[in-house]
Amino acid sequence: MNKEEKARYYDWLMRQYQINENQISKIPQLTIEEQSKSSNVVRYSPENLKKVNHFRQMLEKIQNEMKVIMQ
């Protein structure tokens, strides 16, 4: 892959990263009242936590791919 292709791919990865971050921010968090009912720090319902974890995994994969192309 030449420098121009790497640059385009890197830009695409950055856009994908931003899309995933935006998806996480759109997932509703529990209210303060709901959070205070738990002894653990819980910000999301179990269903929403699965979604958040999925997007976080995607972010990690993107970060790893970015590291690979920067070498």
Buried (B, 14 or more C-beta within 10 A) or exposed (E): EEEEEEEEBBEEBEEBBEEBBEBBEEBEBBEEEEBEEEEEEBBBBEEBBEBBEEBEEBBEBBEEBBEEEEE
